Amino acid sequence: MGRKLRYLGLDERETIEHLHKGGATASLIAERIGTTPATVCRELKLGQLTEAGVAVKDEFGRLIYSAERGQRAFEAAMKRRGRRASGQ
C-alpha cells in the first residue's frame, strides 16, 4: 500500500495555530487534523515567527506559530519546486 501525499491547507494550519496556542501536543494536533505528529512538528518549524532571524517564544518558552506564515512558506517552496522541475 503506497503513501498518499497531500498538503496541509490554510484551514488545517489555522487549526494547528489555535491548538498550539492552547498548549496541545503535536500528537493531539495530528490526531485532530488527521496527519502524523512528524508533519505537525515540521509545520510548527516552518511557520514559526522570527525577529531578526531569531525564533520568537511565548511566555511558556514555546515557539510562536503563525498559520499565515506557514502558508506563505509553503507557497514559496512550491514555486521554487516548480522552477527546478521546469529546467531552472
Residue pairs with C-beta under 8 A, 6 or more apart in sequence:
7 74
8 16
8 33
8 35
8 39
8 43
8 70
8 74
10 67
10 68
10 71
12 33
12 35
13 43
13 47
13 67
13 68
13 70
13 71
14 67
15 29
15 32
15 33
16 29
16 33
16 40
16 43
16 44
16 47
16 65
16 67
16 70
17 47
17 65
17 66
17 67
19 28
19 29
19 32
20 29
20 44
20 62
20 65
21 65
23 60
23 62
24 32
25 37
26 37
26 40
26 41
26 44
27 37
29 37
29 40
30 36
30 37
30 39
30 40
33 40
43 65
43 70
44 63
44 65
45 63
46 70
46 73
46 74
47 65
47 66
47 67
47 68
47 69
47 70
47 71
47 73
48 55
48 56
48 63
48 64
48 65
48 66
48 69
49 55
49 56
49 63
49 64
49 65
49 66
49 69
50 56
55 63
56 63
56 64
57 63
57 64
58 64
